[in-house]
Amino acid sequence: MSLNIYQTHPRIGYDILNKVDFPWSIAETVLQHRECFDGSGFPGGVKGGDILLEARIMAVADAVAFMTSHRTYRPAMGTEKALEELTDHKGTRYDPEVVDACLRLFHEKGYSLE
């Protein structure tokens, strides 16, 4: 998959969901879920608190799901390795507060993907 095709998925999701009357900003959340906290994401280069909180949460949840799922081109990494990746990119790719909340769910609240 080319990077350009990959980068279109937030806009395609937005275009589909924007036609549905939701009481929340679902389409905008999907549009922003690949934005990075430091502004290096896509499609709009939005950063920090300008990214919807729901999109910042979705970005972390999506990253954990992606890293812990088997792909045809690579095996799944374990949950702890995925959480280490979140920690390594806290404040750059991901909202630090959202990462901390995710880590608390796994480490203090006993959440598990198994």
MOPAC internal coordinates of N, CA, C and O (Angstrom, degrees):
PM7 1SCF
backbone

  N    0.0000 0     0.00 0     0.00 0    0    0    0
  C    1.4544 1     0.00 0     0.00 0    1    0    0
  C    1.5237 1   107.93 1     0.00 0    2    1    0
  O    1.2310 1   121.18 1   -50.25 1    3    2    1
  N    1.3003 1   115.35 1   129.75 1    3    2    1
  C    1.4575 1   118.05 1   179.46 1    5    3    2
  C    1.5277 1   110.03 1   -75.92 1    6    5    3
  O    1.2310 1   120.89 1   -25.60 1    7    6    5
  N    1.3123 1   115.90 1   154.40 1    7    6    5
  C    1.4602 1   120.96 1  -179.97 1    9    7    6
  C    1.5245 1   110.92 1   -60.28 1   10    9    7
  O    1.2310 1   120.00 1   141.00 1   11   10    9
  N    1.3332 1   117.60 1   -39.00 1   11   10    9
  C    1.4592 1   120.12 1  -179.23 1   13   11   10
  C    1.5172 1   111.97 1   -62.73 1   14   13   11
  O    1.2310 1   119.87 1   138.64 1   15   14   13
  N    1.3335 1   117.85 1   -41.36 1   15   14   13
  C    1.4577 1   120.90 1   177.12 1   17   15   14
  C    1.5269 1   109.40 1   -64.16 1   18   17   15
  O    1.2310 1   120.56 1   135.29 1   19   18   17
  N    1.3268 1   116.53 1   -44.71 1   19   18   17
  C    1.4661 1   120.60 1   178.96 1   21   19   18
  C    1.5249 1   110.97 1   -58.57 1   22   21   19
  O    1.2310 1   120.48 1   139.98 1   23   22   21
  N    1.3033 1   116.68 1   -40.02 1   23   22   21
  C    1.4604 1   120.09 1  -176.76 1   25   23   22
  C    1.5230 1   113.22 1   -72.89 1   26   25   23
  O    1.2310 1   119.66 1   170.25 1   27   26   25
  N    1.3105 1   118.26 1    -9.75 1   27   26   25
  C    1.4686 1   119.92 1   178.72 1   29   27   26
  C    1.5249 1   112.71 1   -86.28 1   30   29   27
  O    1.2310 1   119.41 1   165.38 1   31   30   29
  N    1.3255 1   118.73 1   -14.62 1   31   30   29
  C    1.4653 1   118.92 1  -172.82 1   33   31   30
  C    1.5295 1   114.45 1   -63.13 1   34   33   31
  O    1.2310 1   118.27 1   145.45 1   35   34   33
  N    1.3368 1   120.90 1   -34.55 1   35   34   33
  C    1.4652 1   117.87 1   176.25 1   37   35   34
  C    1.5364 1   112.30 1   -63.41 1   38   37   35
  O    1.2310 1   120.55 1   140.21 1   39   38   37
  N    1.3326 1   116.55 1   -39.79 1   39   38   37
  C    1.4691 1   120.14 1   179.99 1   41   39   38
  C    1.5282 1   110.82 1   -68.55 1   42   41   39
  O    1.2310 1   120.16 1   139.23 1   43   42   41
  N    1.3213 1   117.29 1   -40.77 1   43   42   41
  C    1.4669 1   120.34 1   178.73 1   45   43   42
  C    1.5277 1   109.70 1   -63.14 1   46   45   43
  O    1.2310 1   120.46 1   134.83 1   47   46   45
  N    1.3370 1   116.74 1   -45.17 1   47   46   45
  C    1.4639 1   120.08 1   176.67 1   49   47   46
  C    1.5164 1   111.88 1   -59.38 1   50   49   47
  O    1.2310 1   120.82 1   136.92 1   51   50   49
  N    1.3249 1   116.03 1   -43.08 1   51   50   49
  C    1.4627 1   121.23 1   177.84 1   53   51   50
  C    1.5272 1   110.53 1   -60.08 1   54   53   51
  O    1.2310 1   120.44 1   132.20 1   55   54   53
  N    1.3317 1   116.76 1   -47.80 1   55   54   53
  C    1.4647 1   120.74 1  -177.90 1   57   55   54
  C    1.5231 1   111.64 1   -60.42 1   58   57   55
  O    1.2310 1   119.99 1   142.84 1   59   58   57
  N    1.3113 1   117.63 1   -37.16 1   59   58   57
  C    1.4667 1   121.57 1   178.37 1   61   59   58
  C    1.5311 1   110.18 1   -71.36 1   62   61   59
  O    1.2310 1   120.44 1   129.39 1   63   62   61
  N    1.3227 1   116.76 1   -50.61 1   63   62   61
  C    1.4680 1   121.02 1  -174.12 1   65   63   62
  C    1.5197 1   113.41 1   -73.81 1   66   65   63
  O    1.2310 1   120.20 1   155.41 1   67   66   65
  N    1.3147 1   117.23 1   -24.59 1   67   66   65
  C    1.4527 1   121.15 1  -179.10 1   69   67   66
  C    1.5337 1   111.66 1   -65.68 1   70   69   67
  O    1.2310 1   120.17 1   161.53 1   71   70   69
  N    1.3220 1   117.28 1   -18.47 1   71   70   69
  C    1.4601 1   122.31 1   179.30 1   73   71   70
  C    1.5317 1   112.43 1   -82.15 1   74   73   71
  O    1.2310 1   120.66 1   169.87 1   75   74   73
  N    1.3304 1   116.34 1   -10.13 1   75   74   73
  C    1.4599 1   121.84 1  -178.12 1   77   75   74
  C    1.5251 1   108.87 1  -100.21 1   78   77   75
  O    1.2310 1   120.60 1   -43.17 1   79   78   77
  N    1.3004 1   116.45 1   136.83 1   79   78   77
  C    1.4596 1   121.33 1  -179.28 1   81   79   78
  C    1.5306 1   109.70 1   -86.18 1   82   81   79
  O    1.2310 1   120.66 1   -86.27 1   83   82   81
  N    1.3248 1   116.35 1    93.73 1   83   82   81
  C    1.4569 1   122.80 1   176.59 1   85   83   82
  C    1.5278 1   109.34 1   -99.20 1   86   85   83
  O    1.2310 1   119.76 1   -30.75 1   87   86   85
  N    1.3257 1   118.06 1   149.25 1   87   86   85
  C    1.4675 1   119.08 1   175.27 1   89   87   86
  C    1.5320 1   112.70 1   -77.54 1   90   89   87
  O    1.2310 1   119.71 1   177.62 1   91   90   89
  N    1.3321 1   118.15 1    -2.38 1   91   90   89
  C    1.4565 1   123.01 1   179.26 1   93   91   90
  C    1.5206 1   108.91 1  -125.73 1   94   93   91
  O    1.2310 1   120.65 1    -9.51 1   95   94   93
  N    1.3132 1   116.37 1   170.49 1   95   94   93
  C    1.4686 1   121.75 1  -177.48 1   97   95   94
  C    1.5329 1   111.24 1   -85.36 1   98   97   95
  O    1.2310 1   120.42 1  -123.05 1   99   98   97
  N    1.3280 1   116.81 1    56.95 1   99   98   97
  C    1.4645 1   121.56 1  -177.30 1  101   99   98
  C    1.5316 1   111.73 1   -61.81 1  102  101   99
  O    1.2310 1   120.04 1   132.50 1  103  102  101
  N    1.3216 1   117.53 1   -47.50 1  103  102  101
  C    1.4671 1   120.21 1  -177.67 1  105  103  102
  C    1.5315 1   110.85 1   -61.36 1  106  105  103
  O    1.2310 1   120.23 1   135.70 1  107  106  105
  N    1.3140 1   117.17 1   -44.30 1  107  106  105
  C    1.4701 1   121.26 1   179.68 1  109  107  106
  C    1.5326 1   110.87 1   -66.08 1  110  109  107
  O    1.2310 1   120.25 1   144.51 1  111  110  109
  N    1.3305 1   117.12 1   -35.49 1  111  110  109
  C    1.4670 1   121.24 1   176.88 1  113  111  110
  C    1.5224 1   109.86 1   -62.05 1  114  113  111
  O    1.2310 1   120.43 1   133.33 1  115  114  113
  N    1.3259 1   116.79 1   -46.67 1  115  114  113
  C    1.4638 1   120.71 1   178.35 1  117  115  114
  C    1.5276 1   110.44 1   -62.72 1  118  117  115
  O    1.2310 1   120.32 1   138.14 1  119  118  117
  N    1.3238 1   116.99 1   -41.86 1  119  118  117
  C    1.4624 1   120.82 1   179.09 1  121  119  118
  C    1.5293 1   111.40 1   -58.89 1  122  121  119
  O    1.2310 1   120.14 1   141.52 1  123  122  121
  N    1.3182 1   117.34 1   -38.48 1  123  122  121
  C    1.4730 1   121.07 1  -174.74 1  125  123  122
  C    1.5243 1   114.83 1   -93.24 1  126  125  123
  O    1.2310 1   119.01 1   177.23 1  127  126  125
  N    1.3228 1   119.49 1    -2.77 1  127  126  125
  C    1.4716 1   119.69 1  -171.71 1  129  127  126
  C    1.5198 1   114.68 1   -67.15 1  130  129  127
  O    1.2310 1   119.15 1   166.99 1  131  130  129
  N    1.3248 1   119.22 1   -13.01 1  131  130  129
  C    1.4630 1   121.61 1   176.15 1  133  131  130
  C    1.5286 1   112.20 1  -104.88 1  134  133  131
  O    1.2310 1   120.45 1  -172.38 1  135  134  133
  N    1.3093 1   116.75 1     7.62 1  135  134  133
  C    1.4639 1   120.25 1   172.93 1  137  135  134
  C    1.5313 1   107.28 1   -72.49 1  138  137  135
  O    1.2310 1   120.59 1   -32.72 1  139  138  137
  N    1.3080 1   116.49 1   147.28 1  139  138  137
  C    1.4671 1   120.92 1   178.36 1  141  139  138
  C    1.5159 1   109.48 1  -105.35 1  142  141  139
  O    1.2310 1   120.94 1   -30.71 1  143  142  141
  N    1.3075 1   115.81 1   149.29 1  143  142  141
  C    1.4563 1   122.14 1  -176.60 1  145  143  142
  C    1.5283 1   111.81 1   -56.12 1  146  145  143
  O    1.2310 1   120.62 1   146.90 1  147  146  145
  N    1.3386 1   116.42 1   -33.10 1  147  146  145
  C    1.4712 1   120.26 1  -179.26 1  149  147  146
  C    1.5245 1   113.56 1   -87.97 1  150  149  147
  O    1.2310 1   119.89 1  -176.57 1  151  150  149
  N    1.3325 1   117.82 1     3.43 1  151  150  149
  C    1.4555 1   121.94 1   177.82 1  153  151  150
  C    1.5156 1   114.93 1    90.61 1  154  153  151
  O    1.2310 1   119.93 1  -177.67 1  155  154  153
  N    1.3249 1   117.74 1     2.33 1  155  154  153
  C    1.4651 1   120.74 1  -176.30 1  157  155  154
  C    1.5249 1   113.78 1   -87.58 1  158  157  155
  O    1.2310 1   120.00 1  -177.63 1  159  158  157
  N    1.3147 1   117.60 1     2.37 1  159  158  157
  C    1.4663 1   120.59 1  -177.14 1  161  159  158
  C    1.5152 1   113.18 1   -84.76 1  162  161  159
  O    1.2310 1   121.50 1    17.96 1  163  162  161
  N    1.3148 1   114.73 1  -162.04 1  163  162  161
  C    1.4578 1   121.25 1  -178.27 1  165  163  162
  C    1.5194 1   109.18 1  -144.98 1  166  165  163
  O    1.2310 1   118.81 1   -20.28 1  167  166  165
  N    1.3134 1   119.87 1   159.72 1  167  166  165
  C    1.4490 1   127.15 1    12.32 1  169  167  166
  C    1.5217 1   114.66 1   -93.01 1  170  169  167
  O    1.2310 1   119.24 1   167.98 1  171  170  169
  N    1.3370 1   119.05 1   -12.02 1  171  170  169
  C    1.4600 1   119.52 1  -171.95 1  173  171  170
  C    1.5083 1   116.69 1  -109.57 1  174  173  171
  O    1.2310 1   119.53 1   177.48 1  175  174  173
  N    1.3274 1   118.49 1    -2.52 1  175  174  173
  C    1.4507 1   120.19 1  -177.76 1  177  175  174
  C    1.5211 1   113.01 1    66.81 1  178  177  175
  O    1.2310 1   120.46 1  -154.94 1  179  178  177
  N    1.3275 1   116.72 1    25.06 1  179  178  177
  C    1.4632 1   122.04 1   177.75 1  181  179  178
  C    1.5243 1   107.43 1   -69.87 1  182  181  179
  O    1.2310 1   120.02 1   -30.87 1  183  182  181
  N    1.3382 1   117.56 1   149.13 1  183  182  181
  C    1.4645 1   118.22 1  -177.89 1  185  183  182
  C    1.5255 1   112.43 1  -139.98 1  186  185  183
  O    1.2310 1   121.98 1   -17.37 1  187  186  185
  N    1.3275 1   113.81 1   162.63 1  187  186  185
  C    1.4594 1   122.39 1   174.07 1  189  187  186
  C    1.5124 1   113.80 1    50.90 1  190  189  187
  O    1.2310 1   121.63 1    44.04 1  191  190  189
  N    1.3150 1   114.49 1  -135.96 1  191  190  189
  C    1.4539 1   122.04 1  -177.69 1  193  191  190
  C    1.5143 1   114.31 1   -67.92 1  194  193  191
  O    1.2310 1   119.78 1   171.85 1  195  194  193
  N    1.3357 1   118.02 1    -8.15 1  195  194  193
  C    1.4599 1   120.66 1   175.54 1  197  195  194
  C    1.5269 1   111.47 1   -76.87 1  198  197  195
  O    1.2310 1   120.33 1   163.89 1  199  198  197
  N    1.3230 1   116.97 1   -16.11 1  199  198  197
  C    1.4641 1   121.75 1   174.25 1  201  199  198
  C    1.5283 1   106.43 1   -81.76 1  202  201  199
  O    1.2310 1   120.60 1   -47.18 1  203  202  201
  N    1.3079 1   116.46 1   132.82 1  203  202  201
  C    1.4651 1   119.54 1   177.95 1  205  203  202
  C    1.5246 1   110.17 1   -54.13 1  206  205  203
  O    1.2310 1   120.41 1   -40.16 1  207  206  205
  N    1.3254 1   116.82 1   139.84 1  207  206  205
  C    1.4680 1   120.47 1   177.59 1  209  207  206
  C    1.5239 1   110.62 1   -55.49 1  210  209  207
  O    1.2310 1   120.41 1   138.29 1  211  210  209
  N    1.3239 1   116.82 1   -41.71 1  211  210  209
  C    1.4646 1   120.10 1   179.89 1  213  211  210
  C    1.5268 1   111.26 1   -60.29 1  214  213  211
  O    1.2310 1   120.22 1   142.47 1  215  214  213
  N    1.3214 1   117.19 1   -37.53 1  215  214  213
  C    1.4652 1   121.02 1   178.19 1  217  215  214
  C    1.5310 1   110.84 1   -70.41 1  218  217  215
  O    1.2310 1   120.25 1   143.84 1  219  218  217
  N    1.3284 1   117.14 1   -36.16 1  219  218  217
  C    1.4731 1   120.01 1   177.34 1  221  219  218
  C    1.5242 1   110.34 1   -66.09 1  222  221  219
  O    1.2310 1   120.49 1   142.18 1  223  222  221
  N    1.3239 1   116.66 1   -37.82 1  223  222  221
  C    1.4701 1   120.95 1   176.59 1  225  223  222
  C    1.5268 1   109.75 1   -67.66 1  226  225  223
  O    1.2310 1   120.70 1   134.46 1  227  226  225
  N    1.3315 1   116.27 1   -45.54 1  227  226  225
  C    1.4606 1   120.26 1   179.48 1  229  227  226
  C    1.5250 1   110.92 1   -60.43 1  230  229  227
  O    1.2310 1   119.66 1   142.19 1  231  230  229
  N    1.3159 1   118.25 1   -37.81 1  231  230  229
  C    1.4647 1   121.56 1   179.96 1  233  231  230
  C    1.5254 1   111.16 1   -60.91 1  234  233  231
  O    1.2310 1   120.31 1   136.77 1  235  234  233
  N    1.3206 1   117.00 1   -43.23 1  235  234  233
  C    1.4678 1   120.74 1   179.65 1  237  235  234
  C    1.5234 1   110.20 1   -69.63 1  238  237  235
  O    1.2310 1   120.01 1   134.34 1  239  238  237
  N    1.3281 1   117.58 1   -45.66 1  239  238  237
  C    1.4707 1   120.74 1   179.32 1  241  239  238
  C    1.5249 1   110.63 1   -61.80 1  242  241  239
  O    1.2310 1   120.42 1   137.48 1  243  242  241
  N    1.3243 1   116.80 1   -42.52 1  243  242  241
  C    1.4630 1   121.71 1   179.18 1  245  243  242
  C    1.5250 1   110.58 1   -63.24 1  246  245  243
  O    1.2310 1   120.22 1   138.60 1  247  246  245
  N    1.3162 1   117.18 1   -41.40 1  247  246  245
  C    1.4651 1   121.08 1   179.79 1  249  247  246
  C    1.5212 1   111.08 1   -63.41 1  250  249  247
  O    1.2310 1   120.23 1   135.35 1  251  250  249
  N    1.3232 1   117.16 1   -44.65 1  251  250  249
  C    1.4687 1   120.54 1   179.00 1  253  251  250
  C    1.5297 1   109.75 1   -63.13 1  254  253  251
  O    1.2310 1   120.33 1   133.78 1  255  254  253
  N    1.3265 1   116.98 1   -46.22 1  255  254  253
  C    1.4694 1   120.34 1   179.68 1  257  255  254
  C    1.5257 1   110.60 1   -61.31 1  258  257  255
  O    1.2310 1   120.21 1   137.16 1  259  258  257
  N    1.3150 1   117.21 1   -42.84 1  259  258  257
  C    1.4615 1   121.48 1  -179.85 1  261  259  258
  C    1.5269 1   111.36 1   -63.18 1  262  261  259
  O    1.2310 1   120.66 1   130.38 1  263  262  261
  N    1.3249 1   116.35 1   -49.62 1  263  262  261
  C    1.4665 1   119.82 1  -175.16 1  265  263  262
  C    1.5255 1   112.93 1   -68.89 1  266  265  263
  O    1.2310 1   120.19 1   151.44 1  267  266  265
  N    1.3105 1   117.25 1   -28.56 1  267  266  265
  C    1.4665 1   119.99 1  -177.17 1  269  267  266
  C    1.5231 1   112.65 1   -95.73 1  270  269  267
  O    1.2310 1   120.19 1  -174.87 1  271  270  269
  N    1.3259 1   117.24 1     5.13 1  271  270  269
  C    1.4644 1   121.64 1   178.24 1  273  271  270
  C    1.5246 1   110.18 1  -106.12 1  274  273  271
  O    1.2310 1   121.20 1   -38.63 1  275  274  273
  N    1.3236 1   115.31 1   141.37 1  275  274  273
  C    1.4546 1   120.77 1   176.51 1  277  275  274
  C    1.5259 1   109.25 1   -69.24 1  278  277  275
  O    1.2310 1   120.65 1   -41.65 1  279  278  277
  N    1.3095 1   116.35 1   138.35 1  279  278  277
  C    1.4637 1   123.14 1   175.29 1  281  279  278
  C    1.5264 1   107.83 1  -121.68 1  282  281  279
  O    1.2310 1   120.41 1   -23.21 1  283  282  281
  N    1.3000 1   116.83 1   156.79 1  283  282  281
  C    1.4730 1   119.35 1  -179.85 1  285  283  282
  C    1.5202 1   112.05 1   -62.10 1  286  285  283
  O    1.2310 1   120.20 1   154.69 1  287  286  285
  N    1.3150 1   117.23 1   -25.31 1  287  286  285
  C    1.4618 1   121.45 1  -176.53 1  289  287  286
  C    1.5218 1   113.75 1  -100.54 1  290  289  287
  O    1.2310 1   120.15 1   178.10 1  291  290  289
  N    1.3487 1   117.31 1    -1.90 1  291  290  289
  C    1.4688 1   119.88 1   176.49 1  293  291  290
  C    1.5265 1   109.63 1  -167.60 1  294  293  291
  O    1.2310 1   120.98 1   -28.64 1  295  294  293
  N    1.3366 1   115.74 1   151.36 1  295  294  293
  C    1.4668 1   118.60 1   176.95 1  297  295  294
  C    1.5309 1   110.72 1   -75.94 1  298  297  295
  O    1.2310 1   121.18 1   -19.15 1  299  298  297
  N    1.2998 1   115.34 1   160.85 1  299  298  297
  C    1.4635 1   120.38 1   175.70 1  301  299  298
  C    1.5223 1   109.20 1   -65.64 1  302  301  299
  O    1.2310 1   121.08 1   -35.90 1  303  302  301
  N    1.3187 1   115.54 1   144.10 1  303  302  301
  C    1.4592 1   118.19 1   171.95 1  305  303  302
  C    1.5258 1   106.53 1   -93.07 1  306  305  303
  O    1.2310 1   119.84 1   -24.03 1  307  306  305
  N    1.2798 1   117.91 1   155.97 1  307  306  305
  C    1.4519 1   121.29 1   179.53 1  309  307  306
  C    1.5223 1   111.89 1   -67.03 1  310  309  307
  O    1.2310 1   121.30 1   -16.33 1  311  310  309
  N    1.3047 1   115.12 1   163.67 1  311  310  309
  C    1.4570 1   120.94 1  -179.19 1  313  311  310
  C    1.5207 1   111.38 1   -59.34 1  314  313  311
  O    1.2310 1   119.92 1   135.17 1  315  314  313
  N    1.3239 1   117.77 1   -44.83 1  315  314  313
  C    1.4706 1   119.59 1  -178.29 1  317  315  314
  C    1.5209 1   111.79 1   -62.38 1  318  317  315
  O    1.2310 1   120.33 1   141.71 1  319  318  317
  N    1.3234 1   116.98 1   -38.29 1  319  318  317
  C    1.4717 1   120.14 1   177.67 1  321  319  318
  C    1.5321 1   109.55 1   -65.96 1  322  321  319
  O    1.2310 1   120.03 1   139.83 1  323  322  321
  N    1.3175 1   117.56 1   -40.17 1  323  322  321
  C    1.4634 1   120.97 1   177.94 1  325  323  322
  C    1.5305 1   110.39 1   -62.64 1  326  325  323
  O    1.2310 1   120.43 1   137.85 1  327  326  325
  N    1.3322 1   116.79 1   -42.15 1  327  326  325
  C    1.4642 1   120.30 1   179.06 1  329  327  326
  C    1.5285 1   111.34 1   -66.83 1  330  329  327
  O    1.2310 1   120.32 1   146.37 1  331  330  329
  N    1.3324 1   117.00 1   -33.63 1  331  330  329
  C    1.4658 1   120.48 1   174.38 1  333  331  330
  C    1.5313 1   110.34 1   -63.41 1  334  333  331
  O    1.2310 1   120.55 1   138.61 1  335  334  333
  N    1.3272 1   116.55 1   -41.39 1  335  334  333
  C    1.4674 1   120.82 1   178.04 1  337  335  334
  C    1.5265 1   110.72 1   -61.47 1  338  337  335
  O    1.2310 1   120.45 1   137.51 1  339  338  337
  N    1.3319 1   116.75 1   -42.49 1  339  338  337
  C    1.4668 1   119.67 1   176.51 1  341  339  338
  C    1.5193 1   110.22 1   -58.91 1  342  341  339
  O    1.2310 1   120.76 1   133.85 1  343  342  341
  N    1.3177 1   116.16 1   -46.15 1  343  342  341
  C    1.4569 1   121.25 1  -179.35 1  345  343  342
  C    1.5299 1   110.92 1   -62.06 1  346  345  343
  O    1.2310 1   120.74 1   138.23 1  347  346  345
  N    1.3312 1   116.20 1   -41.77 1  347  346  345
  C    1.4694 1   120.57 1   179.54 1  349  347  346
  C    1.5293 1   112.59 1   -62.54 1  350  349  347
  O    1.2310 1   120.15 1   152.11 1  351  350  349
  N    1.3143 1   117.32 1   -27.89 1  351  350  349
  C    1.4654 1   121.47 1  -176.08 1  353  351  350
  C    1.5240 1   112.65 1  -111.93 1  354  353  351
  O    1.2310 1   121.20 1  -163.92 1  355  354  353
  N    1.3155 1   115.32 1    16.08 1  355  354  353
  C    1.4682 1   121.45 1   176.92 1  357  355  354
  C    1.5291 1   108.65 1   -66.63 1  358  357  355
  O    1.2310 1   120.95 1   -54.42 1  359  358  357
  N    1.3254 1   115.80 1   125.58 1  359  358  357
  C    1.4605 1   120.51 1  -179.67 1  361  359  358
  C    1.5163 1   113.89 1    92.01 1  362  361  359
  O    1.2310 1   120.09 1   163.92 1  363  362  361
  N    1.3389 1   117.43 1   -16.08 1  363  362  361
  C    1.4603 1   120.58 1   174.50 1  365  363  362
  C    1.5256 1   108.53 1  -105.94 1  366  365  363
  O    1.2310 1   120.53 1   107.46 1  367  366  365
  N    1.3139 1   116.59 1   -72.54 1  367  366  365
  C    1.4731 1   119.26 1   177.54 1  369  367  366
  C    1.5238 1   111.48 1   -77.06 1  370  369  367
  O    1.2310 1   120.44 1   140.60 1  371  370  369
  N    1.3228 1   116.76 1   -39.40 1  371  370  369
  C    1.4653 1   121.14 1  -168.66 1  373  371  370
  C    1.5237 1   112.31 1  -120.76 1  374  373  371
  O    1.2310 1   121.58 1   -32.04 1  375  374  373
  N    1.3157 1   114.58 1   147.96 1  375  374  373
  C    1.4660 1   122.29 1   175.91 1  377  375  374
  C    1.5330 1   108.79 1   -61.81 1  378  377  375
  O    1.2310 1   119.83 1   -56.05 1  379  378  377
  N    1.3198 1   117.92 1   123.95 1  379  378  377
  C    1.4677 1   120.35 1  -178.62 1  381  379  378
  C    1.5260 1   113.74 1   -56.94 1  382  381  379
  O    1.2310 1   119.63 1   140.32 1  383  382  381
  N    1.3103 1   118.32 1   -39.68 1  383  382  381
  C    1.4657 1   120.82 1  -179.36 1  385  383  382
  C    1.5221 1   111.52 1   -67.97 1  386  385  383
  O    1.2310 1   120.32 1   143.42 1  387  386  385
  N    1.3168 1   116.99 1   -36.58 1  387  386  385
  C    1.4633 1   120.49 1   178.75 1  389  387  386
  C    1.5285 1   109.45 1   -69.88 1  390  389  387
  O    1.2310 1   120.22 1   138.34 1  391  390  389
  N    1.3178 1   117.19 1   -41.66 1  391  390  389
  C    1.4682 1   120.07 1   176.68 1  393  391  390
  C    1.5231 1   109.69 1   -60.74 1  394  393  391
  O    1.2310 1   119.95 1   134.09 1  395  394  393
  N    1.3259 1   117.69 1   -45.91 1  395  394  393
  C    1.4694 1   120.34 1   179.48 1  397  395  394
  C    1.5239 1   111.29 1   -60.08 1  398  397  395
  O    1.2310 1   119.94 1   139.94 1  399  398  397
  N    1.3243 1   117.72 1   -40.06 1  399  398  397
  C    1.4661 1   121.01 1   178.20 1  401  399  398
  C    1.5294 1   110.38 1   -64.35 1  402  401  399
  O    1.2310 1   120.56 1   138.35 1  403  402  401
  N    1.3238 1   116.54 1   -41.65 1  403  402  401
  C    1.4638 1   120.90 1   177.91 1  405  403  402
  C    1.5275 1   110.87 1   -62.72 1  406  405  403
  O    1.2310 1   120.64 1   134.64 1  407  406  405
  N    1.3128 1   116.37 1   -45.36 1  407  406  405
  C    1.4660 1   120.27 1   179.48 1  409  407  406
  C    1.5294 1   111.07 1   -61.71 1  410  409  407
  O    1.2310 1   120.32 1   140.38 1  411  410  409
  N    1.3382 1   116.99 1   -39.62 1  411  410  409
  C    1.4740 1   120.29 1   177.15 1  413  411  410
  C    1.5252 1   110.93 1   -62.07 1  414  413  411
  O    1.2310 1   120.37 1   139.75 1  415  414  413
  N    1.3188 1   116.89 1   -40.25 1  415  414  413
  C    1.4721 1   119.86 1   178.61 1  417  415  414
  C    1.5234 1   110.96 1   -58.08 1  418  417  415
  O    1.2310 1   120.62 1   135.07 1  419  418  417
  N    1.3133 1   116.42 1   -44.93 1  419  418  417
  C    1.4584 1   120.11 1  -178.32 1  421  419  418
  C    1.5266 1   112.37 1   -76.59 1  422  421  419
  O    1.2310 1   119.86 1   133.01 1  423  422  421
  N    1.3264 1   117.87 1   -46.99 1  423  422  421
  C    1.4565 1   120.96 1  -172.40 1  425  423  422
  C    1.5204 1   115.05 1   -85.25 1  426  425  423
  O    1.2310 1   119.96 1   146.29 1  427  426  425
  N    1.3079 1   117.68 1   -33.71 1  427  426  425
  C    1.4709 1   119.87 1  -176.65 1  429  427  426
  C    1.5189 1   113.06 1  -104.55 1  430  429  427
  O    1.2310 1   120.42 1   147.84 1  431  430  429
  N    1.3141 1   116.79 1   -32.16 1  431  430  429
  C    1.4689 1   120.54 1  -175.97 1  433  431  430
  C    1.5154 1   112.78 1   -98.48 1  434  433  431
  O    1.2310 1   120.60 1   174.84 1  435  434  433
  N    1.3327 1   116.46 1    -5.16 1  435  434  433
  C    1.4623 1   120.59 1   175.77 1  437  435  434
  C    1.5232 1   115.76 1    76.30 1  438  437  435
  O    1.2310 1   119.74 1  -161.58 1  439  438  437
  N    1.3273 1   118.10 1    18.42 1  439  438  437
  C    1.4521 1   120.64 1   178.51 1  441  439  438
  C    1.5147 1   109.55 1   -63.34 1  442  441  439
  O    1.2310 1   120.30 1   -37.12 1  443  442  441
  N    1.3201 1   117.03 1   142.88 1  443  442  441
  C    1.4486 1   122.00 1  -178.73 1  445  443  442
  C    1.5264 1   109.99 1  -143.76 1  446  445  443
  O    1.2310 1   120.50 1   -30.47 1  447  446  445
  N    1.3002 1   116.66 1   149.53 1  447  446  445
  C    1.4596 1   121.76 1   176.93 1  449  447  446
  C    1.5193 1   111.80 1   -92.92 1  450  449  447
  O    1.2310 1   119.97 1   173.26 1  451  450  449
  N    1.2955 1   117.66 1    -6.74 1  451  450  449
  C    1.4606 1   120.87 1  -178.46 1  453  451  450
  C    1.4958 1   110.97 1   -82.05 1  454  453  451
  O    1.2310 1   120.10 1   180.00 1  455  454  453

